Amino acid sequence: MDVYLAVGVMICAGVAAATDVQWGRIPNWLSYSAIVAGLGLRVVSGGWRSCLDGLVAGLIGGGVFLIFFLVRGMGAGDVKLMTAVGVWSGMRQLPAVMIATALAGGILALGFMVIHKQTAATLRNVGSLFRFHILSGLTPHPEINLQNPQALRVPYALAIAAGTIYVHGISLMRG
């Protein structure tokens, strides 16, 4: 079962990354069908306990990303994709996937910042965001958010795929 779950989540994340890079969005049909397929595979291969494990992991993974969506720092597609990744990964793998995704996302963001020559502006914006959210909580920043047409958009599904493939790939190689 673990092999099927690992291969399935790597395929899902890889396809989502490709669509995010090409079109700037992750299709709902991909995320929703991945959630349903992951839960279905868990029920068939591991029973209701495995399904519950995937459901909880999906809610946690998606819930963490939902916070970033609420402050308009991430798209809804990323939230739904992380929910699907959580379902397939389960609670045992989810923490490692989320850490690897965050590291990959940081590297990706740094790369985009340098390539687009936005280093100084990005560093100023990060400081402004921290100050704003310390004072205002989860209220979206009025200027520094995804609705701003000048915002540098990072296809975060690429980071999710990198973290997912790294963790599950290592798991498969270890047997």
N, C-alpha and C positions, 0 to 999 in steps of 0.2 A: 504494500500500500504506500509506504513512504516514497518509493521510486516514482510511482504514478503521480503522487501529489507534488513531488519536487519537479518532475518534468512538466506537469501541467502548469504550475505557477510560473516556471521559467518561460514557457511559451506565451502565456497570457501577458506577462510583464514585457516580454520582448516585442510582441505585436503592439501593445499599447505604446511603448516607447517609439516604435517606428511611426505610428499614426500621429503621435504628439509632435515629433520632429517634423514630419511632412506637412501636417495640416494645422498644427497648433491646438489640437484638441484630442480627447480620448472619447471615442463613441460610447454612448450609454449601452448599446447592445453588447459591446465587448465586456464592460464591467459587470453588467447585470447577469449576462449568461455565464460569466466566470464565477460569480458568487453562487448561482444556482447549481452549476456543474460541480463546483468544489464541495458544496454541502451534500449534493447527491452522491458523489464519490465517497465522501466520508461516511454517509449512512450505509451504503452498500458494502464498503470494505471494512469499516470499523465499528459500525453500529451507531446508536444514538449518542453514546458517550463521545465518540470521535466527532460527530456532528456538532454537539454542544461545544466541544473544544474549539472547533473551527469557527463557530458562531461567535463565541466570546472573543477569540483572537481578532476576528473581523471587526467586531464592535470597538475593540480597543484600538486597533490600527487605524480604522476610519475615524474614530473619536479624537485621537491625537491630531490627525490631519484636519479635522473639522474646525479645530481652534484656529488654525492658520487661514482656513477659508472664511471664517467669521470676521477676521480682521482684514479680509480682502488681500491676503498675501499669497493665496494659492487658489487654483481653480477647483470647481466641484468635481471635475473628472479625476483629479489627483486623489481626492478624498475617496471616491468610489473605487478607484483602482487599488488604493491601499486597503480598503475593506476587503476586496477580492483577494489580494495578496495575503491578508491576515487569515481569511477563511482557508485558503490552501496551505498556508504555513503552519497554522496551529500555534498554540501557546508555547510550545517548546522552542520553535524556531523564530517566532515573532520578535522577541527582543533583539536578537542578532540581526535580523533583517532590518529592523528600524534603525539600529545603530549604523549598519553598513550603508543604508539609504541616506541617512543624515550626512555621513562622511562623504559619500559620492555627490550628494547635493551641494555640499560646501565646495568641493573641488570643481564641480560644474559651474557653480555661481562665480567662483574666482576666475575661472577660464573665460566665462562670458564677460565679466567685468573688464578683464585685461584686453580681450579681443575687440571689444566695442569701445575701448579707451574711456571707460567710465569709472576708473578707480577712485578718484577724489570725490566725485559726486556720490558714488555708492557708499563710501565710508561715512560721508556726511549724513546721508539718508539713514544709514544703520543707527547712528547716534541719535538722530531725530526720532526714529521709530522707538528706540528704547525709552527715551525720555517721555514720549507721547503715551506709550502703553503703560508705563509706570504710573502716570498721572490719570490716564483715562480708561484703563482696563482693556476690555476687548472691543472698544469702540474703534471702528476703522479710521485710520489717519485720513484727513480730508484731501491730501494731495498724493501721498506716497502709498499707492495701492494699484491693483490691477486695472481699475477703471481709468487710470491716467494713461492717455495715449502715448506719452513719452516714456512710460515705464519699460524697463528692460525685462522681457519675458523669457524665462528659462523653461524649456520643456522638461518639467520635473519628473515626468514618467521615465525619462532616461536615467535619472538617479534612482528611482524606484526599481527599475529593471536591473541596473548595475548592482545594487545592494542585494536584490533577490537572487540574481544569478550567481553572485559571489557566494552567498551563504549556502544556497541549495546545491550549487556546484561542488563546493568543498564537502558538503554532507554526502553527496553521491560518490565522490572520489574516495572518501573514507570508508564507504560501504556501510 
